Amino acid sequence: MACDDERCEMADGSNATTTGVPRTGRPSPAIRTRRSRGEPRLGAVAAAFTLAQLLLVRPGLGLGWDETVYVSQVSGHVPAAYFSAPRSRGISLLVAPIASWSDSTVLLRIYLAVLSGLALYFALRVWRGRLRPGVLALAGALFASLWVTLFYGPQAMPNYWVAVGALACVGCFLRARADARDGPAWWGLFASAALMAWMRPMDAVYVVLPLLALSLRRPRLLVVLGMGLMAGAGEWVIEAYTSYGGLAQRLSAASAIQGGLGWHLAVADQLRSLGGRTLCRPCTGSDPSPVVTLWWFALPLLAALGAVVAIRARRALPVLLPLACAVTAAVPYLFLIGYAAPRFLLDAYALLALPVAHGLAHLVTAPVGRFARTVAVSLAAIAAAGHLAVQYAVVEHTVHSSEASRADWSRTVAALRTLGVRPPCLLSGYDAVPIAFYDGCGSAQTTGHDASMTVAELTRAAHRTSFAVLAPPGSRPPAYAKTWPEKKAGGLRAYVAPDGRQGR
């Protein structure tokens, strides 16, 4: 009897002896042929994703606030900004091959776009044999077409990399669980867990909770998964003791910066951020149009459908496991943090794409009459066109908004340089971190989450280098800068230290 990948493999991904395939879990030549035929689809999805990033998120888009922090850690052109407790240095090391010798944002964006496309391809490729090639390509296209994926793929931010790491980790886990002799799967499980923890250690822990639960009776899986997490988070833990007073203190400081981890119903905040708000803190204002948020409400419904279809087909694990990991990944950002950013849920979206694609494929290919099938395919095509139009509109709006903020920072930098605040220099106050990066200056704060200097240290620094304190119109400068000359710097007010004003 002819069979496809789904019928030839058991629910846990191993092969059934009734198909003539050995119990070792080694795929038959027919299955390997089908897998190889699916690779061009995955390559096309990854290539289209890379091209869309370069076209829609323009390479010339300047770095955002968080990006300047991460890039400054490895930049050979600007001093490193203060690195707060929640951050991890994975993304800084990822951009180091470019940022360490070039200050070109265009080159950095192209590098990240190409790298993110390759990462998506390999993360999807891991799933060959777990899901049909068409379903797998559809899942990749669904995830890659989201505006938040397109916007953050070429950004120097860690969230996209946690997402592709999660996708690869769950796929490698299933393969290693099905075949203990699948060496690449074991190495992939270790590397993908390390990648997630390297980028965001706590996010990695939430993603792998279901995997850890399934590994309790399989010590080797548990050991490899744990070693991957420790390898990725090792630097973060060591830095906790060298720079933050210990692991408990760093975790406490990270929680405080995030508003205190606890019960916070942030579902509505995440919903408001879907209109293109990269950070929703505080998350006030009206909700975006229902047309913009419709896909968000459709996700759980389609994922549930995919799960039901997989259970009825007795092939549940390759669909239910990514669904479970998506739920645990989303819980902290929906219920434990009092603010929202759409990038926080990227790992959940990547994992949900698999059961959603499974459900969508069932709707289109279910054995029904010709008329019903035609209607289903037509509705799916209309829905896909509408989805792409909405995602394009939101990413375009987000890029324009981001360009406006970067332009404001650039105008402030131009004004500061006319006032004599140019490298080597130091900035403090409102928006000091990104503006300092754009000006080639260092930044320091005496209060808040990024406090890195005392007032005495800051005033002493003002006698050694060009120094200015930035403040929005209508606000008062800090006490130590009250007597300094006040100048307009773009849309801000600059209080320039006398020595700094002279360019010394």
C-alpha positions as CSV (number, residue, x, y, z in Angstrom):
1,M,0.0,0.0,0.0
2,A,1.4,3.4,-0.9
3,C,1.8,5.8,2.0
4,D,3.0,9.3,2.7
5,D,5.2,10.4,5.6
6,E,2.3,10.7,8.0
7,R,1.0,7.1,7.4
8,C,4.4,5.6,7.4
9,E,5.5,6.9,10.8
10,M,4.1,6.2,14.2
11,A,2.8,8.9,16.6
12,D,6.2,9.3,18.2
13,G,8.0,9.6,14.9
14,S,9.3,6.1,14.7
15,N,8.5,3.8,11.8
16,A,6.0,1.0,12.0
17,T,7.2,-2.5,11.1
18,T,4.0,-3.0,9.1
19,T,5.3,-0.7,6.5
20,G,8.4,-2.7,5.9
21,V,10.6,-0.3,7.8
22,P,12.9,-1.6,10.5
23,R,12.1,-0.7,14.1
24,T,15.4,1.2,14.4
25,G,13.6,4.3,13.3
26,R,15.7,4.6,10.1
27,P,13.5,6.1,7.4
28,S,13.0,4.0,4.3
29,P,14.4,5.1,0.9
30,A,10.8,6.1,-0.1
31,I,10.5,8.4,2.9
32,R,14.0,9.8,2.3
33,T,12.9,10.6,-1.2
34,R,9.8,12.4,-0.1
35,R,11.9,14.4,2.5
36,S,14.3,15.5,-0.2
37,R,11.4,16.5,-2.4
38,G,10.1,18.8,0.3
39,E,13.4,20.6,0.7
40,P,13.0,23.0,-2.2
41,R,9.7,24.2,-0.7
42,L,11.5,24.9,2.6
43,G,14.3,26.7,0.7
44,A,11.8,28.8,-1.2
45,V,10.1,29.8,2.1
46,A,13.4,30.8,3.6
47,A,14.5,32.7,0.5
48,A,11.2,34.5,0.3
49,F,11.5,35.4,4.0
50,T,15.0,36.8,3.5
51,L,14.0,38.8,0.4
52,A,10.8,40.2,2.2
53,Q,13.0,41.4,5.1
54,L,15.3,43.3,2.8
55,L,12.4,44.9,0.9
56,L,10.0,45.7,3.7
57,V,12.4,46.3,6.6
58,R,14.8,48.6,4.8
59,P,18.5,47.9,5.5
60,G,19.1,51.5,6.2
61,L,16.7,51.5,9.2
62,G,18.8,52.8,12.1
63,L,19.3,50.8,15.3
64,G,16.6,50.9,18.0
65,W,17.1,51.5,21.7
66,D,17.7,47.9,22.7
67,E,19.7,47.3,19.6
68,T,22.2,50.0,20.5
69,V,22.7,48.4,23.8
70,Y,23.5,45.0,22.3
71,V,25.6,46.3,19.4
72,S,27.6,48.7,21.6
73,Q,28.9,45.7,23.7
74,V,31.0,44.5,20.7
75,S,31.3,47.7,18.6
76,G,34.7,49.0,17.8
77,H,33.3,52.5,17.4
78,V,31.3,53.4,20.5
79,P,31.7,52.8,24.2
80,A,29.6,49.9,25.6
81,A,26.2,51.0,27.1
82,Y,25.2,49.7,30.6
83,F,24.1,46.1,30.4
84,S,21.1,45.6,32.7
85,A,20.3,42.3,34.6
86,P,17.7,40.7,32.2
87,R,19.9,41.0,29.1
88,S,22.0,38.2,27.7
89,R,25.0,38.6,25.5
90,G,24.1,36.0,22.9
91,I,22.8,38.5,20.3
92,S,25.8,40.8,20.9
93,L,28.1,37.9,20.0
94,L,25.9,37.0,17.0
95,V,26.4,40.5,15.5
96,A,30.1,40.7,16.5
97,P,31.4,39.5,13.1
98,I,30.0,42.7,11.6
99,A,29.7,45.2,14.4
100,S,33.2,44.7,15.7
101,W,34.8,46.2,12.6
102,S,32.0,48.1,10.7
103,D,29.6,50.7,11.8
104,S,27.4,50.2,8.7
105,T,23.8,49.5,9.7
106,V,23.0,48.4,6.1
107,L,25.6,45.7,6.3
108,L,24.5,44.6,9.7
109,R,20.8,44.3,8.5
110,I,21.7,42.4,5.4
111,Y,23.9,40.0,7.5
112,L,21.0,39.4,9.9
113,A,18.4,39.0,7.2
114,V,20.5,36.3,5.4
115,L,21.3,34.6,8.7
116,S,17.7,34.6,9.9
117,G,16.6,33.1,6.6
118,L,19.2,30.3,6.8
119,A,18.2,29.7,10.5
120,L,14.5,29.3,9.5
121,Y,15.4,26.8,6.8
122,F,17.4,24.6,9.1
123,A,14.9,24.8,11.9
124,L,12.1,23.7,9.5
125,R,14.4,21.0,7.9
126,V,14.7,19.3,11.3
127,W,11.0,18.4,11.1
128,R,11.2,16.4,7.9
129,G,9.5,13.1,8.4
130,R,7.5,14.4,11.4
131,L,5.1,16.4,9.3
132,R,4.2,16.2,5.6
133,P,6.4,18.5,3.4
134,G,3.5,20.6,2.3
135,V,2.3,21.2,5.9
136,L,5.9,22.0,7.0
137,A,6.3,24.5,4.2
138,L,2.9,26.1,5.1
139,A,4.0,26.4,8.8
140,G,7.2,28.1,7.8
141,A,5.3,30.5,5.5
142,L,2.7,31.3,8.2
143,F,5.4,32.2,10.7
144,A,7.6,34.1,8.2
145,S,4.7,36.2,7.0
146,L,3.8,37.7,10.4
147,W,4.8,41.3,10.6
148,V,6.5,40.8,13.9
149,T,8.7,38.0,12.4
150,L,9.6,40.2,9.3
151,F,10.4,43.2,11.5
152,Y,12.6,41.4,14.0
153,G,14.3,39.0,11.7
154,P,17.0,41.6,10.6
155,Q,17.1,43.3,14.1
156,A,19.9,42.9,16.6
157,M,17.4,41.5,19.1
158,P,17.3,38.0,20.7
159,N,13.6,37.0,20.3
160,Y,13.7,35.7,16.8
161,W,16.6,33.5,17.6
162,V,14.8,32.0,20.6
163,A,11.9,31.3,18.2
164,V,14.0,29.4,15.6
165,G,15.9,27.7,18.4
166,A,12.6,26.5,19.9
167,L,11.4,25.2,16.6
168,A,14.6,23.3,16.0
169,C,14.8,22.0,19.6
170,V,11.3,20.4,19.6
171,G,11.9,18.8,16.3
172,C,15.3,17.4,17.3
173,F,13.8,16.2,20.6
174,L,11.2,14.2,18.6
175,R,13.8,12.7,16.3
176,A,16.2,11.8,19.2
177,R,13.3,10.3,21.1
178,A,12.3,8.1,18.1
179,D,15.8,7.0,17.2
180,A,18.6,6.9,19.8
181,R,21.1,6.4,16.9
182,D,20.2,9.6,15.2
183,G,23.4,11.5,15.9
184,P,22.5,14.8,14.2
185,A,19.3,14.9,16.2
186,W,21.2,14.7,19.5
187,W,23.7,17.3,18.5
188,G,20.8,19.5,17.2
189,L,18.9,19.1,20.5
190,F,22.0,20.3,22.4
191,A,22.8,23.2,20.0
192,S,19.2,24.5,19.8
193,A,18.7,24.4,23.6
194,A,22.1,26.2,23.9
195,L,21.0,28.8,21.3
196,M,17.8,29.6,23.2
197,A,19.6,29.9,26.5
198,W,22.4,31.9,24.9
199,M,19.8,34.5,23.8
200,R,17.3,34.5,26.7
201,P,17.9,32.0,29.5
202,M,14.5,32.3,31.1
203,D,12.6,32.0,27.8
204,A,14.5,28.8,27.1
205,V,13.4,27.3,30.4
206,Y,9.7,28.0,29.7
207,V,10.0,26.6,26.2
208,V,11.5,23.3,27.2
209,L,9.2,22.5,30.2
210,P,7.1,20.0,28.3
211,L,10.3,18.4,26.9
212,L,11.7,18.1,30.4
213,A,8.5,16.4,31.6
214,L,8.7,13.9,28.7
215,S,12.4,13.2,29.5
216,L,11.9,12.1,33.1
217,R,12.0,8.5,32.1
218,R,14.6,9.0,29.4
219,P,17.8,10.1,31.2
220,R,19.9,10.6,28.1
221,L,17.3,13.1,26.7
222,L,17.2,14.9,30.1
223,V,21.0,15.1,30.3
224,V,21.5,16.4,26.7
225,L,18.7,18.9,27.1
226,G,20.1,20.1,30.4
227,M,23.6,20.3,29.1
228,G,22.5,22.4,26.2
229,L,20.7,24.8,28.5
230,M,23.7,25.1,30.8
231,A,26.1,25.6,27.9
232,G,24.0,28.5,26.6
233,A,23.3,30.1,30.0
234,G,26.7,29.5,31.4
235,E,28.0,33.0,30.6
236,W,24.9,34.6,32.0
237,V,25.2,32.7,35.3
238,I,29.0,33.5,35.6
239,E,28.3,37.2,34.9
240,A,25.6,37.1,37.6
241,Y,28.4,36.4,40.2
242,T,31.0,38.7,38.7
243,S,28.9,41.8,38.0
244,Y,25.5,41.5,39.8
245,G,26.2,40.0,43.2
246,G,25.1,36.5,42.5
247,L,22.5,34.6,40.6
248,A,19.7,35.3,43.1
249,Q,20.4,39.0,43.0
250,R,20.5,39.1,39.2
251,L,17.2,37.3,39.0
252,S,15.7,39.7,41.5
253,A,17.0,42.7,39.6
254,A,15.7,41.3,36.3
255,S,12.3,40.8,37.9
256,A,12.3,44.4,39.2
257,I,13.2,45.8,35.8
258,Q,10.3,43.9,34.3
259,G,7.9,45.4,36.8
260,G,8.0,42.4,39.2
261,L,7.1,39.0,38.1
262,G,3.7,37.9,39.4
263,W,0.1,37.7,38.3
264,H,-0.4,40.3,35.6
265,L,-3.1,39.8,33.0
266,A,-1.3,41.1,29.9
267,V,-3.4,39.5,27.2
268,A,-5.2,42.8,26.4
269,D,-1.8,44.5,26.3
270,Q,-0.4,42.0,23.8
271,L,-3.6,42.6,21.8
272,R,-3.0,46.4,21.7
273,S,0.6,45.9,20.6
274,L,-0.4,44.0,17.5
275,G,-1.0,47.3,15.6
276,G,2.7,47.9,15.4
277,R,3.7,49.1,18.8
278,T,7.1,47.7,19.5
279,L,6.8,48.3,23.2
280,C,3.5,48.7,25.1
281,R,4.6,50.1,28.5
282,P,2.3,51.5,29.7
283,C,-0.1,50.0,27.3
284,T,-2.8,52.6,27.0
285,G,-4.9,53.7,24.1
286,S,-7.5,52.0,21.9
287,D,-7.3,48.5,20.5
288,P,-6.2,48.1,16.9
289,S,-8.8,47.4,14.2
290,P,-10.4,43.9,14.4
291,V,-9.1,43.3,10.9
292,V,-5.5,43.7,12.3
293,T,-6.1,41.3,15.2
294,L,-8.3,38.7,13.5
295,W,-5.3,36.4,12.9
296,W,-4.4,36.4,16.6
297,F,-7.9,35.1,17.6
298,A,-7.7,32.5,14.8
299,L,-4.4,31.0,16.0
300,P,-5.8,29.0,19.0
301,L,-8.8,27.8,17.1
302,L,-6.8,26.5,14.1
303,A,-4.2,25.1,16.5
304,A,-6.9,23.2,18.4
305,L,-8.2,21.9,15.1
306,G,-4.8,20.7,14.1
307,A,-4.5,18.9,17.4
308,V,-7.8,17.2,17.1
309,V,-7.0,16.1,13.5
310,A,-3.6,14.7,14.7
311,I,-5.2,12.8,17.6
312,R,-7.8,11.3,15.4
313,A,-5.1,10.2,12.9
314,R,-3.2,8.7,15.9
315,R,-0.3,10.9,15.1
316,A,-0.6,13.3,18.0
317,L,2.9,13.9,19.4
318,P,4.5,15.9,16.5
319,V,1.5,18.3,16.7
320,L,0.7,18.3,20.5
321,L,4.3,18.7,21.7
322,P,5.0,22.0,19.8
323,L,1.5,23.2,20.9
324,A,2.4,22.4,24.6
325,C,5.8,24.2,24.3
326,A,4.0,27.2,22.7
327,V,1.7,27.4,25.6
328,T,4.4,27.3,28.3
329,A,6.5,29.8,26.3
330,A,3.6,32.3,26.1
331,V,2.4,32.0,29.8
332,P,5.0,34.4,31.3
333,Y,4.3,37.1,28.7
334,L,0.5,36.8,28.9
335,F,0.1,36.3,32.7
336,L,3.2,37.2,34.6
337,I,4.5,40.5,33.2
338,G,2.6,43.8,33.4
339,Y,3.5,45.1,30.0
340,A,3.7,43.8,26.4
341,A,5.8,43.8,23.3
342,P,4.8,41.7,20.2
343,R,8.3,40.2,20.0
344,F,7.9,38.4,23.3
345,L,5.6,35.9,21.7
346,L,7.8,35.1,18.7
347,D,8.8,31.6,20.0
348,A,5.1,30.8,20.7
349,Y,4.2,31.9,17.2
350,A,6.9,29.7,15.6
351,L,5.7,26.6,17.5
352,L,2.0,27.3,17.0
353,A,2.6,27.5,13.2
354,L,3.0,23.7,13.1
355,P,-0.4,22.7,14.5
356,V,-2.1,25.7,12.7
357,A,-0.7,24.5,9.4
358,H,-1.8,21.0,10.2
359,G,-5.3,22.2,10.8
360,L,-5.4,24.4,7.7
361,A,-4.2,21.6,5.5
362,H,-7.0,19.4,6.8
363,L,-9.6,22.1,6.0
364,V,-8.3,22.3,2.4
365,T,-7.6,18.6,1.7
366,A,-10.5,16.9,3.7
367,P,-12.3,14.3,1.6
368,V,-15.4,16.2,0.5
369,G,-17.2,16.8,-2.7
370,R,-15.6,18.7,-5.6
371,F,-17.8,21.8,-5.0
372,A,-17.1,21.9,-1.3
373,R,-13.3,21.5,-2.0
374,T,-13.5,24.4,-4.5
375,V,-15.2,26.6,-1.9
376,A,-12.7,25.6,0.8
377,V,-9.7,26.4,-1.5
378,S,-11.2,29.7,-2.6
379,L,-11.9,30.8,0.9
380,A,-8.3,29.8,2.0
381,A,-6.9,31.8,-0.9
382,I,-8.9,34.9,0.0
383,A,-7.9,34.5,3.7
384,A,-4.3,34.2,2.7
385,A,-4.4,37.3,0.6
386,G,-6.1,39.3,3.3
387,H,-3.6,38.0,5.9
388,L,-0.6,39.1,3.8
389,A,-2.2,42.5,3.1
390,V,-2.7,43.1,6.8
391,Q,0.8,42.0,7.8
392,Y,2.3,44.2,5.1
393,A,0.3,47.2,6.3
394,V,1.4,46.7,9.9
395,V,5.1,46.1,9.1
396,E,5.1,49.2,6.8
397,H,3.5,51.3,9.6
398,T,6.0,50.0,12.2
399,V,9.0,50.7,9.9
400,H,7.7,54.3,9.3
401,S,7.3,54.8,13.1
402,S,10.7,53.5,13.8
403,E,12.3,55.7,11.1
404,A,10.7,58.7,12.7
405,S,12.2,58.0,16.1
406,R,15.6,57.4,14.6
407,A,15.3,60.6,12.7
408,D,14.6,62.5,16.0
409,W,17.7,61.0,17.6
410,S,19.8,62.0,14.5
411,R,18.5,65.6,14.8
412,T,19.5,65.7,18.4
413,V,22.9,64.4,17.6
414,A,23.5,67.1,15.0
415,A,22.4,69.7,17.5
416,L,24.7,68.3,20.2
417,R,27.7,68.4,17.9
418,T,27.1,72.1,17.1
419,L,27.2,72.6,20.9
420,G,30.6,70.9,21.2
421,V,29.3,67.5,22.4
422,R,31.2,65.2,20.2
423,P,33.4,62.1,20.8
424,P,34.9,61.5,23.2
425,C,31.8,62.5,25.1
426,L,29.2,61.3,27.7
427,L,25.4,61.7,27.8
428,S,22.9,61.2,30.5
429,G,19.1,61.7,30.9
430,Y,16.2,61.2,28.5
431,D,16.9,58.9,25.6
432,A,20.6,59.1,26.4
433,V,21.4,55.5,25.5
434,P,20.4,55.5,21.7
435,I,21.4,59.1,21.2
436,A,24.8,58.5,22.7
437,F,25.3,55.5,20.4
438,Y,24.4,57.6,17.3
439,D,26.8,60.4,18.5
440,G,29.6,58.0,19.3
441,C,29.4,58.9,23.0
442,G,29.2,56.9,26.2
443,S,26.0,57.0,28.3
444,A,25.5,56.8,32.0
445,Q,22.5,57.3,34.4
446,T,22.4,58.0,38.1
447,T,18.9,56.7,38.7
448,G,16.5,54.1,37.3
449,H,17.1,50.6,36.0
450,D,20.2,51.7,34.1
451,A,21.9,53.5,36.9
452,S,25.6,52.9,36.5
453,M,27.2,56.0,38.1
454,T,26.8,58.1,41.2
455,V,26.2,61.9,40.9
456,A,29.8,62.5,42.1
457,E,31.3,60.2,39.5
458,L,29.2,61.8,36.8
459,T,30.2,65.4,37.7
460,R,33.8,64.4,37.9
461,A,33.5,62.9,34.4
462,A,32.1,66.2,33.2
463,H,35.5,67.8,33.8
464,R,37.3,65.2,31.7
465,T,35.1,65.0,28.6
466,S,32.3,66.6,26.7
467,F,29.1,66.0,28.7
468,A,25.4,66.9,28.4
469,V,22.2,66.0,30.2
470,L,19.1,65.5,28.0
471,A,15.6,66.3,29.1
472,P,12.2,66.6,27.3
473,P,10.7,70.0,27.0
474,G,9.0,71.2,30.2
475,S,10.9,68.9,32.5
476,R,13.6,70.0,35.0
477,P,17.2,69.0,34.8
478,P,18.9,67.1,37.7
479,A,20.2,69.2,40.6
480,Y,23.8,69.0,39.5
481,A,23.0,70.5,36.1
482,K,20.6,73.3,37.1
483,T,23.3,76.0,36.5
484,W,24.5,74.6,33.2
485,P,23.5,76.4,30.0
486,E,20.3,75.1,28.5
487,K,20.2,74.6,24.7
488,K,17.7,73.2,22.3
489,A,18.8,69.9,20.8
490,G,16.3,68.7,18.3
491,G,13.1,68.0,20.2
492,L,14.9,67.8,23.5
493,R,16.7,70.3,25.9
494,A,20.4,69.8,26.5
495,Y,22.2,71.0,29.6
496,V,25.8,71.1,28.6
497,A,28.6,71.0,31.2
498,P,30.8,74.1,30.9
499,D,33.9,72.1,30.1
500,G,31.9,70.0,27.6
501,R,30.4,73.0,26.0
502,Q,34.0,74.2,25.2
503,G,34.6,70.9,23.4
504,R,37.3,69.8,25.9
